[in-house]
Amino acid sequence: MREKEERTAFGIINVRPGSVVIEVAEGIVKKIELKDEFYEERDLGLYTGELREYFEGKRKVFDFKIAPSLTPFSEKVYRELSKIKYGEYRTYGDLSYEMDSSYRFARAVGNVLSKNELLIVVPCHRIVSKSGFSGYRAGIEWKKYLWEIEGMDYSRFI
């Protein structure tokens, strides 16, 4: 008996810093990448539509399904991260403290977020270090752009 083949589709939208590429399989978003290059746009209905609404400032929460593959610790990080509302931010230490009433996991939180493959939807762009505006998987220019969309002022961190 043949195993059911998983059909993967890709959507692309272009915004100021570059292209947003979304990968969907069996109705579940598997990955969202932010590229510095511009690719030809490819409509993927609901998925690219919701992302476009976010970039236009019309959407704060996404309705499509995600299913990240996570360790138990990563699940805790994602759960706390999901509590950070649109237009708000926290530090890695804040996230660690909210998980464990301790700051001891701040670096481990950063490590989990550096592997986030669901950018924007899992909002790791809302995290800064205690010393200021810190790295982002897609680059600082993307992080600044996402903060601008959400009405946050990053200038005090740079």
Buried (B, 14 or more C-beta within 10 A) or exposed (E): EEEEEEEEBBBBBBBEBBBBBBBBEEEEBBBBBBBEEEBEBBEBEEBBBBBBEBBEEEBEEBEBEBEBEBEEBBEBBBEBBEEBEBEEBBBBBBBBBBBEEEBEBBEBBBBBBEEBBBBBBBBBBBBBBEEEBBBBBBBEBBBBBBBEBBEBEBEEBE
